[in-house]
């Protein structure tokens, strides 16, 4: 397994990578469904389960994506191990309800172990096929395996407070493995390819919000006016969600992020910040689904709970995008200041407690206004 040329022209996502993404979005959907159900039931502890589950999904996806950018030779061994990692994602998705219910899940840990040990085997193949970077590859393989063994041992912890603390500690350990492995030499990933893959995953996670919008629209069309069918609040909700989807796409893709992916130091921020970006979009989809049930009077949770979830997710998204664009060279006035203003406004909307449709619509209008401001600013300095 030899390294690929990081300057290879026209590098695009392979059909195997696209299939990989589709499998992982199943796990994303499972986490979003559990968050939606938790919000509807008034169980805010579901946010913790969502954060934990989404970390496992995102981390396994990102590790494979960056590895494949450097070492995808598309031979039988590479394909088989890729399918193994996909299988682990499906196992993890199956155990997600148990994790949300109890904070621990042997099934989720088993799925994660399949993904991570599969990743370690890929790095061992890279160590054999790329002698110049043998130390880097072996450090990855050893670090991944060691941390994964600790995840398995974590299942034996008896008390909940130890479970939470150990989760944070092992997340730190996971994030440290690439930094330790590449402290002297980087793997030959392709910056354009990595940026393209990150954008593609953004689109796929955003598709979960689009799906929630379609379900909401079907609800509008299927019922009669009033009661549990079509209501003004539901129409406003669908309109607001559409605006959120458009603004989310526009704000993320406002500028190219290849320069960040290729920067020797900022690349870490580029990769790690996408956890908050993907998670916030997925949480928006969960909030929209919960909002439909509130608008149709099928849920007993208050509209405020949905508004806090959608508004909070929007705030996290705009702030994360603002930081990414700031790292890419944009001024504070152009990215961080608008992001902070948007975050305050959407949280004020949630605190005001309007109906769920009005709240989501106002959030969408605030995000669209940010897009307009960005466009005016771009024209002014061009």
Number of C-alpha atoms within 10 A of each C-alpha: 19 15 21 17 14 17 13 10 10 8 16 14 16 12 9 13 18 14 13 19 19 16 19 27 21 18 24 25 17 22 30 28 22 22 31 27 17 21 24 25 14 16 13 14 14 23 18 15 24 25 16 21 25 23 16 20 23 20 19 20 19 19 15 19 21 21 20 24 26 21 23 21 15 14 9 9 14 18 14 13 19 22 18 17 27 24 18 28 29 20 21 31 25 17 22 26 19 16 24 22 14 10 18 22 18 14 18 24 22 18 23 28 23 22 30 25 21 24 24 22 19 24 24 20 20 24 22 15 15 17 13 11 18 17 15 23 24 20 20 25 25 16 19 23 19 14 17 21 12 13 19 14 10 17 13 10 12 9 8 12 9 12 17 14 10 16 14 13 11 16 16 11 16 17 13 12 18 19 13 13 20 16 10 8 11 13 19 17 23 25 23 24 25 26 20 19 21 21 17 15 22 20 18 19 24 21 17 22 26 20 14 22 23 15 16 24 18 12 20 21 13 11 14 12 12 12 11 17 16 20 18 13 22 27 20 20 28 25 19 23 28 19 20 27 21 16 22 24 15 16 20 21 13 15 11 15 22 18 17 23 25 18 14 11 10 15 17 15 15 24 19 14 15 21 18 20 21 22 23 25 27 27 28 30 31 28 29 30 24 30 36 27 19 24 25 20 13 13 18 11 18 16 22 19 22 31 31 21 27 30 30 19 24 28 23 20 25 27 22 22 23 24 20 23 24 16 19 19 12 15 13 15 10 16 24 21 14 20 25 15 15 23 23 15 18 27 20 15 20 26 15 12 17 15 22 28 28 21 29 33 23 24 29 26 19 22 29 20 14 21 20 13 14 18 12 11 12 12 9 8 6 5
